[in-house]
């Protein structure tokens, strides 16, 4: 497969799981909605609460494969800016692994104590090198939400 085909496959996987996550989170009360703007820096919001922003990262691996999870520097950058503006927004990052759904609510202290740090990320799995700056979040910050809702199941479609 070409780089473009692999990229599009990964993109479609992420979009499908965003819909699944919203359906999962809304199973009892319709509380969350996907942001329709493809250039939005976060995937979803909460109805009536402009202080909540959510992001999902879908993975085809088990959480134990790496000691950290990654998130784009612009997403944590917005959370840092929000912290200094004291606007009290919640930035929640969900990670959907093959062994469950995990979440992390941004906390500025995690940067100060080194549990979140900025560094280069490299990827070669699409047939060419991809390189960008990302934030690494130590795995012990991720809280298990549901081990049965995962990136390989086909529920909540």
Kinemage of the C-alpha trace (Angstrom):
@kinemage 1
@onewidth
@group {chain A} dominant
@subgroup {mainchain}
@vectorlist {calphas} color= white
{ca unk a 1} P 0.000 0.000 0.000
{ca unk a 2} L 1.132 3.538 -0.684
{ca unk a 3} L 1.681 6.136 2.021
{ca unk a 4} L -1.571 7.857 1.056
{ca unk a 5} L -3.552 4.599 1.204
{ca unk a 6} L -2.104 3.730 4.628
{ca unk a 7} L -2.759 7.268 5.883
{ca unk a 8} L -6.372 7.129 4.675
{ca unk a 9} L -6.837 3.715 6.299
{ca unk a 10} L -5.543 5.041 9.649
{ca unk a 11} L -7.702 8.169 9.295
{ca unk a 12} L -10.845 6.099 8.633
{ca unk a 13} L -10.007 3.866 11.636
{ca unk a 14} L -9.780 6.962 13.840
{ca unk a 15} L -13.003 8.488 12.535
{ca unk a 16} L -14.926 5.232 13.047
{ca unk a 17} L -13.668 5.002 16.624
{ca unk a 18} L -14.610 8.627 17.313
{ca unk a 19} L -18.211 7.747 16.406
{ca unk a 20} L -18.023 4.586 18.516
{ca unk a 21} L -16.682 6.552 21.498
{ca unk a 22} L -19.448 9.154 21.290
{ca unk a 23} L -22.068 6.380 21.088
{ca unk a 24} L -20.418 4.651 24.064
{ca unk a 25} L -20.264 7.836 26.156
{ca unk a 26} L -23.854 8.702 25.230
{ca unk a 27} L -25.277 5.254 25.995
{ca unk a 28} L -27.236 6.532 29.008
{ca unk a 29} L -27.566 10.270 28.299
{ca unk a 30} L -26.839 12.164 25.113
{ca unk a 31} L -24.119 14.387 26.536
{ca unk a 32} L -21.332 14.598 23.919
{ca unk a 33} L -21.109 15.494 20.238
{ca unk a 34} L -18.432 15.300 17.572
{ca unk a 35} L -17.013 18.560 16.291
{ca unk a 36} L -17.801 18.660 12.575
{ca unk a 37} L -14.977 21.031 11.607
{ca unk a 38} L -12.104 18.904 10.265
{ca unk a 39} L -9.627 21.607 11.350
{ca unk a 40} L -10.792 21.632 14.987
{ca unk a 41} L -7.978 20.814 17.390
{ca unk a 42} L -10.172 18.538 19.550
{ca unk a 43} L -12.613 15.804 18.443
{ca unk a 44} L -15.664 16.337 20.628
{ca unk a 45} L -17.400 18.552 23.156
{ca unk a 46} L -20.088 18.305 25.784
{ca unk a 47} L -23.557 19.788 25.156
{ca unk a 48} L -24.070 22.968 27.186
{ca unk a 49} L -20.555 22.885 28.656
{ca unk a 50} L -18.117 25.068 26.754
{ca unk a 51} L -15.413 24.196 29.278
{ca unk a 52} L -15.037 20.557 28.160
{ca unk a 53} L -13.000 19.379 25.178
{ca unk a 54} L -12.267 15.763 24.288
{ca unk a 55} L -9.862 13.958 21.998
{ca unk a 56} L -9.578 10.293 21.048
{ca unk a 57} L -6.478 8.449 19.917
{ca unk a 58} L -7.168 4.976 18.516
{ca unk a 59} L -4.425 2.390 18.741
{ca unk a 60} L -3.981 -1.085 17.259
{ca unk a 61} L -1.743 -2.155 20.139
{ca unk a 62} L -2.096 -3.158 23.771
{ca unk a 63} L -1.466 -0.391 26.329
{ca unk a 64} L 1.548 -2.312 27.679
{ca unk a 65} L 3.438 -2.034 24.362
{ca unk a 66} L 4.896 1.391 25.308
{ca unk a 67} L 5.623 3.227 28.563
{ca unk a 68} L 3.988 6.369 27.194
{ca unk a 69} L 1.075 7.524 25.075
{ca unk a 70} L 1.494 10.403 22.647
{ca unk a 71} L -0.598 13.432 21.796
{ca unk a 72} L 0.046 16.241 19.322
{ca unk a 73} L 1.881 19.234 20.748
{ca unk a 74} L -0.879 21.608 19.599
{ca unk a 75} L -3.467 19.776 21.730
{ca unk a 76} L -1.430 19.997 24.927
{ca unk a 77} L -0.432 23.504 23.865
{ca unk a 78} L -4.085 24.550 23.957
{ca unk a 79} L -4.478 22.948 27.396
{ca unk a 80} L -1.408 24.813 28.680
{ca unk a 81} L -2.730 28.091 27.284
{ca unk a 82} L -6.085 27.407 28.939
{ca unk a 83} L -4.319 26.779 32.260
{ca unk a 84} L -2.532 30.121 32.147
{ca unk a 85} L -5.705 31.929 31.076
{ca unk a 86} L -7.385 30.310 34.095
{ca unk a 87} L -10.470 29.518 32.029
{ca unk a 88} L -11.061 26.228 33.894
{ca unk a 89} L -11.510 24.075 30.799
{ca unk a 90} L -11.209 20.306 31.047
{ca unk a 91} L -9.071 18.723 28.343
{ca unk a 92} L -9.740 14.986 28.332
{ca unk a 93} L -7.697 12.641 26.183
{ca unk a 94} L -9.080 9.179 25.526
{ca unk a 95} L -6.938 6.311 24.271
{ca unk a 96} L -8.631 3.309 22.727
{ca unk a 97} L -6.251 0.342 22.803
{ca unk a 98} L -6.851 -3.297 21.917
{ca unk a 99} L -7.239 -4.030 25.639
{ca unk a 100} L -9.576 -1.205 26.627
{ca unk a 101} L -10.516 2.445 26.818
{ca unk a 102} L -8.331 4.745 28.929
{ca unk a 103} L -8.513 8.439 29.721
{ca unk a 104} L -6.322 11.240 30.944
{ca unk a 105} L -7.492 14.681 32.141
{ca unk a 106} L -4.780 17.260 31.559
{ca unk a 107} L -3.099 18.557 34.708
{ca unk a 108} L -0.343 21.182 34.504
{ca unk a 109} L 1.449 19.548 37.438
{ca unk a 110} L 2.159 16.528 35.237
{ca unk a 111} L 4.363 18.725 33.035
{ca unk a 112} L 6.147 20.216 36.050
{ca unk a 113} L 6.881 16.770 37.505
{ca unk a 114} L 8.035 15.279 34.167
{ca unk a 115} L 5.140 12.873 33.652
{ca unk a 116} L 4.347 14.710 30.406
{ca unk a 117} L 7.187 15.916 28.219
{ca unk a 118} L 7.795 17.215 24.708
{ca unk a 119} L 10.087 15.308 22.362
{ca unk a 120} L 10.445 14.094 18.793
{ca unk a 121} L 8.293 11.216 17.560
{ca unk a 122} L 9.180 9.070 14.563
{ca unk a 123} L 7.075 6.670 12.569
{ca unk a 124} L 8.095 4.379 9.715
{ca unk a 125} L 5.054 2.088 9.448
{ca unk a 126} L 3.522 3.848 6.429
{ca unk a 127} L 6.533 3.229 4.195
{ca unk a 128} L 8.381 6.477 4.844
{ca unk a 129} L 9.701 8.412 7.807
{ca unk a 130} L 7.265 10.690 9.611
{ca unk a 131} L 8.698 13.006 12.259
{ca unk a 132} L 7.066 15.594 14.487
{ca unk a 133} L 7.143 17.028 17.996
{ca unk a 134} L 4.609 15.447 20.351
{ca unk a 135} L 3.920 15.286 24.037
{ca unk a 136} L 4.572 11.956 25.714
{ca unk a 137} L 2.220 11.055 28.576
{ca unk a 138} L 3.501 8.434 30.995
{ca unk a 139} L 1.287 5.361 30.953
{ca unk a 140} L 0.597 5.425 34.701
{ca unk a 141} L -1.415 8.645 34.173
{ca unk a 142} L -3.927 6.808 31.978
{ca unk a 143} L -6.992 5.638 33.868
{ca unk a 144} L -8.839 2.536 32.694
{ca unk a 145} L -12.431 3.383 31.783
{ca unk a 146} L -13.607 0.052 30.345
{ca unk a 147} L -11.544 -3.011 29.412
{ca unk a 148} L -14.379 -4.384 27.251
{ca unk a 149} L -14.657 -1.327 25.004
{ca unk a 150} L -11.595 -1.501 22.780
{ca unk a 151} L -10.202 -0.723 19.346
{ca unk a 152} L -10.854 -4.199 17.908
{ca unk a 153} L -14.463 -4.703 18.967
{ca unk a 154} L -17.317 -3.712 16.688
{ca unk a 155} L -19.829 -2.441 19.231
{ca unk a 156} L -21.332 1.054 19.394
{ca unk a 157} L -21.039 1.575 15.631
